[in-house]
Amino acid sequence: MGNVQLIRRWGLPMALFILLSWGISTGLLLSSPLSALPLIILFIFLQTHLYTGLFITAHDAMHGTVSLNKRWNNVIGRICLTLFMFNRWSKLLPAHHRHHDFVATENDPDYYPPHPVVWYIKFLWGYLSWQQLVAIALLFNFFQYVLHVEVINLILFWIVPSFLSTFQLFYFGTYLPHRGEHENAHHSSSQKRNHVWAFFSCYFFGYHYEHHDQPACPWWLLWRAKDQSILPNNSPHDRKDQPIVG
């Protein structure tokens, strides 16, 4: 079954699963006393992984692979970005497509070599705005003073995981794939084939050459693209499906 048929059947359910998982987990963790939560560090990592899932789902929406219905696709993308600390669809959508059009060049908004720390700071700062910071502060106070959520819960399960997620997305989805020189059509590398690690590290986005080569392939099918791919040295890999316009 091709990607288009699979997206028609599973794209929206996969996105809703990520959204519901994040919502249920966040609600339970913010409302539970810390004394009732064993192994708190595991819950922090769970939240981080789900935050990353929100962004990856929004990213798929940017490529039109959440739903073949453009309206539903874009609505889900906007919701996921808003939940990820009030990121804006109107800002990230054109920036991400510039990344694909001008990957690893001076026109790539996600490319800031050579030092990884400077790269991460510029990567993060490029997508922050004062409006986001104000919205986060207002919501933090709403949670604290209106809903009476404990500050420590907000910090551990809302603030910290969202920040860690930005590093996860940067390190596995931007820095590792695009650092150094690459003599292939997409100026990208791909991590070694290990589907379990690829999922937990960044929803298969370590298979980054495959993503650039098949942007119509949603995150949950990148493992299959990896199985089908032989990373070339100087020529593009034949695409199995054409990109879907989102």
Buried (B, 14 or more C-beta within 10 A) or exposed (E): EEBBEBBBEBBBEBBEBBBEBBEEBBEEBBEBEBEEBEEEEEBBBBBBBBBBBBBBBBBBBBBBBBBBBEEBBBBBBBBBBBBBBBBBBEBBBEBBBBBBEBBBEEEBBBBBEEEBEEBBEBBBEEBEEEEBEEBBEEBBEEBBEEEEBBEEBBEBBBBBBBBBBBBBBBBBBBBBBBBEEBEBBBBBBBBEEBBEBBBEBBBBBBBBBBBBBBBBBBBBBBBBBBEEBEBBEEEEBEBBBEBBEB
